[in-house]
Amino acid sequence: MGLKLFVMKYAKQIQAMSPKYDVIYEVKKDDPIVFEDSDNVKLSMAIIADTHLPNRESAEVNLKNTFIDIENSKEKFDAFLIAGDIADYGTDNEYKRFFRVLDNQTVIPNMFVTMGNHDARLFYKKNKKIMVKKTAEYLKDNTGKIYYSYDLKGYTFVVLCTEKRVLEKAYISKEQIDFLDRELARGTKDGKPVFVMCHQPFAFTHGLPEVWKTGDMGEQNDDVRAVMEKYSNVFFINGHLHGGIYKKVAETLSEEKGVHSISIPGYRKPNNFGIQDCGVGYYCEVYDDRVVFTARKFISGEYIKGDYTRLEYKIK
């Protein structure tokens, strides 16, 4: 895509966006996070997506609420995942606000971050350097690549990311696909689940293309999905769609293998379908025999009632 066409398309998107969303939420303390079986949890994580953090104090405060909510609970979390679109326009001030929250929190020891299209579309090279640097700080990962894997408490995380500037979709190189293949083979060999994160979801999942004609992973979509479906007990975590919590929030990619896709709602602004609340993500409990995702309104410290707010998967 030529630069002129790229800028024209992006300008139209900016004009369509809500100019501000400055509500500041307070975190409740009377509805804390409670795991289903705290004594037997093997791994736990909090997951959000699409913070679209602008250079506004309100957005920074509301992001901090996630960690305040977790701190108010007696449960211990091992990891925090943000499935892309960290910033709204990808500017330095937006990144400073976002990473200030992550750097100053003390309740979750491991941070997994990846870029979304909003992070990559204008300042890809600059923001890639920031993301690689922060990954090295958080996980002691010094590969220098925007995609990476990390083992935590015996479980493997694989983080995928676009390797080029994009407007909406991703570009995943053959090298990255081969890396995914190797890491899935290694991580699943003992029957444990592996967690893969990328901002963009697969085509024809989570309501695509009806909910968004160009909202899928892109050119390498089929190749990435084919690799993922070779292995058992793979959980694909993505964002991008701002779909809310409704019947399309979860997709089973392979029933036989136990490969599942979870589309995390957008954090900063209200979502498009079902339970549309902003500030919602999922937390995940991993047990010997099952993986459970539970919706949580981290921004205000409360549970949400309704369909698809609890997702349970048996380990194959």
C-alpha positions in Angstrom: 0.0 0.0 0.0 1.4 3.4 -1.0 2.0 6.0 1.7 -0.6 8.4 0.4 -3.4 5.8 0.4 -2.3 4.5 3.8 -2.6 8.0 5.3 -5.9 8.7 3.6 -7.4 5.5 5.0 -6.0 6.1 8.5 -7.4 9.7 8.5 -10.9 8.3 7.9 -10.5 6.0 10.8 -9.3 8.8 13.1 -12.3 10.9 12.1 -14.7 8.0 13.0 -13.2 7.5 16.4 -14.7 8.9 19.6 -12.7 12.1 20.4 -12.5 11.4 24.1 -13.5 9.1 26.9 -12.6 10.7 30.2 -14.7 8.8 32.8 -12.5 7.8 35.7 -13.6 4.7 37.6 -13.1 3.8 41.2 -12.2 0.2 42.2 -14.6 -1.6 44.5 -13.3 -3.7 47.4 -16.5 -5.7 48.2 -16.4 -8.1 45.2 -12.8 -9.3 45.1 -11.4 -11.9 42.7 -11.8 -15.5 44.0 -10.3 -18.5 42.2 -12.4 -21.6 42.0 -9.8 -23.8 43.7 -6.9 -21.6 45.0 -5.0 -24.5 46.5 -4.7 -26.3 43.2 -4.1 -23.5 40.7 -1.0 -24.3 38.7 -0.9 -21.0 36.8 -2.9 -17.8 36.8 -3.0 -14.7 34.6 -5.0 -11.5 34.0 -5.7 -10.7 30.3 -6.8 -7.4 28.7 -6.6 -6.0 25.2 -7.0 -2.7 23.3 -6.2 -0.2 26.0 -5.8 2.4 23.2 -4.1 4.5 25.8 -4.2 8.2 24.7 -2.1 10.9 26.4 -4.8 11.4 29.0 -4.6 11.0 32.8 -8.0 9.3 32.9 -6.8 6.4 30.7 -3.7 5.9 32.8 -5.7 5.9 36.0 -8.2 3.4 34.6 -5.4 1.1 33.4 -3.9 1.2 36.9 -7.2 0.0 38.3 -6.5 -3.5 36.9 -3.6 -3.9 39.3 -5.5 -2.3 42.2 -8.3 -4.8 41.7 -5.8 -7.7 41.7 -4.1 -6.2 44.8 -7.4 -6.2 46.6 -7.7 -9.9 46.1 -6.0 -12.6 48.2 -5.3 -14.6 45.0 -1.8 -14.5 43.5 -1.4 -13.9 39.8 1.6 -15.1 37.8 1.3 -13.1 34.6 -0.4 -10.2 32.9 -1.1 -10.2 29.2 -2.0 -7.3 27.0 -3.1 -8.4 23.5 -2.1 -5.3 21.5 -3.3 -1.8 20.7 -1.5 -0.5 23.7 -1.6 3.1 22.4 -4.1 5.0 20.4 -1.7 6.7 18.0 1.6 5.2 19.1 3.2 8.4 20.4 5.9 8.5 23.0 3.7 10.1 25.6 1.1 7.3 25.2 3.8 4.7 25.7 5.2 6.5 28.7 1.8 6.5 30.4 1.2 2.8 29.6 4.5 1.5 30.8 4.6 3.7 33.8 1.6 1.7 35.1 3.2 -1.6 34.4 6.6 -0.5 35.8 5.1 0.7 39.0 2.7 -2.2 39.8 4.0 -4.8 42.2 1.4 -7.5 42.2 2.1 -9.4 39.0 5.7 -10.5 38.4 5.6 -11.4 34.6 4.4 -9.0 31.8 3.6 -10.2 28.3 3.1 -7.4 25.8 2.6 -7.3 22.0 1.9 -4.7 19.4 -1.4 -4.1 17.7 -2.2 -2.2 14.5 -2.5 1.1 16.4 1.0 0.6 17.7 2.4 -0.4 14.3 0.7 1.8 11.8 2.5 5.1 12.2 5.7 4.5 14.2 6.5 0.9 13.7 10.3 0.9 14.0 10.3 3.2 17.0 7.6 1.3 18.9 9.2 -2.1 18.0 12.3 -1.0 19.8 10.3 0.1 22.8 8.5 -3.2 23.0 11.6 -5.3 22.6 13.3 -3.3 25.3 10.4 -3.7 27.7 10.1 -7.4 27.0 13.8 -7.7 27.9 13.2 -5.9 31.2 10.1 -7.8 32.2 11.0 -11.4 31.1 14.8 -11.1 30.8 14.3 -12.0 27.1 17.1 -10.5 25.0 16.5 -12.1 21.6 15.9 -8.7 20.0 12.8 -9.9 18.1 9.3 -8.6 18.3 8.0 -12.2 18.7 9.2 -14.4 21.5 8.4 -17.3 23.8 8.7 -17.7 27.6 8.3 -20.6 30.0 6.6 -19.8 33.3 6.0 -22.5 36.0 6.4 -25.2 33.4 3.9 -23.7 30.8 4.9 -22.1 27.5 3.7 -18.7 26.3 4.3 -17.7 22.6 3.8 -14.0 21.6 3.3 -13.3 17.9 3.5 -9.8 16.4 3.4 -8.1 13.0 6.8 -7.6 11.5 5.8 -4.7 9.3 3.9 -1.4 9.5 0.2 -2.3 9.0 -3.1 -0.5 8.9 -5.2 -3.3 10.3 -3.9 -6.7 9.6 -0.6 -8.3 10.5 2.4 -9.5 8.6 3.9 -12.8 10.0 7.1 -14.0 8.4 7.9 -17.6 7.6 10.6 -17.4 10.2 8.0 -16.4 12.8 5.7 -19.2 11.7 8.5 -21.7 11.9 9.3 -20.4 15.4 5.7 -20.9 16.4 5.8 -24.5 15.1 9.0 -25.3 17.1 7.7 -23.7 20.3 4.3 -25.4 20.2 6.0 -28.8 19.6 8.2 -28.2 22.6 5.6 -26.7 24.9 2.9 -29.3 24.3 5.0 -32.5 24.3 4.1 -33.3 27.9 0.4 -32.6 27.4 0.4 -29.2 29.0 -1.5 -26.3 27.5 0.3 -23.5 25.6 -0.9 -19.9 25.4 -0.3 -18.0 22.2 -1.1 -14.3 21.9 -1.4 -12.1 18.9 -3.4 -8.9 18.4 -5.3 -10.0 15.3 -7.7 -13.0 15.3 -8.0 -15.6 12.6 -10.4 -15.1 9.6 -13.9 -16.5 10.0 -13.7 -16.5 13.8 -15.4 -14.3 16.4 -18.0 -13.0 13.9 -15.6 -12.2 11.1 -16.0 -11.0 8.4 -19.5 -9.8 9.2 -18.4 -7.7 12.2 -15.4 -6.3 10.4 -14.5 -7.0 6.8 -10.7 -6.5 7.2 -10.3 -7.4 10.9 -8.5 -10.7 10.5 -4.8 -11.7 10.8 -4.1 -11.2 7.1 -2.0 -12.8 4.4 -0.4 -15.5 6.6 -3.7 -16.3 8.4 -4.1 -19.8 7.0 -0.5 -20.8 7.6 -0.4 -19.6 11.2 -3.7 -21.4 11.9 -2.6 -24.6 10.3 0.5 -24.7 12.6 -1.6 -24.0 15.6 -4.0 -26.8 14.8 -1.2 -29.4 14.6 -1.0 -29.5 18.4 -3.2 -30.1 21.4 -4.3 -27.9 24.2 -3.4 -24.6 22.5 -5.2 -21.4 23.6 -5.0 -18.5 21.2 -5.6 -15.1 22.9 -6.3 -12.1 20.7 -8.0 -8.7 20.7 -8.6 -6.2 17.9 -12.4 -6.7 17.4 -13.8 -4.9 20.5 -16.5 -7.5 20.4 -17.6 -7.4 24.0 -18.8 -10.6 25.7 -21.3 -12.5 23.5 -21.6 -15.8 21.7 -18.6 -15.1 19.5 -16.2 -14.3 22.3 -14.8 -17.9 22.2 -14.2 -20.2 19.2 -13.1 -23.8 19.1 -10.6 -24.1 16.2 -10.2 -27.9 16.7 -12.4 -29.9 18.9 -10.3 -33.0 18.5 -7.1 -31.3 19.5 -8.5 -28.9 22.0 -7.4 -25.7 20.2 -9.4 -22.6 21.3 -9.5 -18.9 20.5 -10.5 -16.3 23.0 -11.2 -12.7 21.7 -10.6 -10.3 24.6 -12.9 -7.3 24.8 -11.5 -3.8 24.3 -10.5 -2.2 27.6 -10.7 1.6 27.2 -14.1 2.2 25.5 -17.5 0.4 25.4 -17.6 -2.7 23.1 -19.8 -3.5 20.2 -21.9 -6.6 21.1 -23.4 -8.4 24.1 -22.0 -7.2 27.4 -20.4 -4.0 26.1 -18.8 -2.6 29.3 -15.4 -1.1 29.0 -12.6 -2.1 31.3 -13.4 -5.8 30.9 -10.9 -8.6 30.4 -10.6 -12.2 31.5 -8.5 -13.9 34.2 -7.4 -17.4 33.6 -6.8 -20.3 36.1 -4.9 -23.4 34.9 -5.4 -26.7 36.7 -4.1 -30.2 36.0 -7.2 -31.1 34.1 -8.8 -27.9 32.9 -8.4 -24.2 31.9 -10.9 -21.7 33.1 -11.4 -18.1 31.8 -13.6 -15.8 33.9 -14.7 -12.3 32.8 -13.8 -9.5 35.1 -14.5 -5.8 35.1 -11.0 -4.9 36.2 -11.6 -1.2 35.7 -14.1 -1.1 38.6 -13.3 -4.3 40.5 -16.4 -6.4 40.0 -17.7 -9.5 38.4 -20.1 -9.5 35.5 -23.1 -11.8 35.2 -24.2 -13.3 32.0 -23.5 -15.8 29.3 -20.0 -16.5 28.2 -18.5 -14.8 31.3 -17.1 -18.2 32.3 -15.3 -20.5 29.8 -14.1 -23.9 30.8 -12.0 -26.2 28.7 -10.9 -29.8 29.6 -7.2 -30.6 28.9 -7.0 -33.3 26.2 
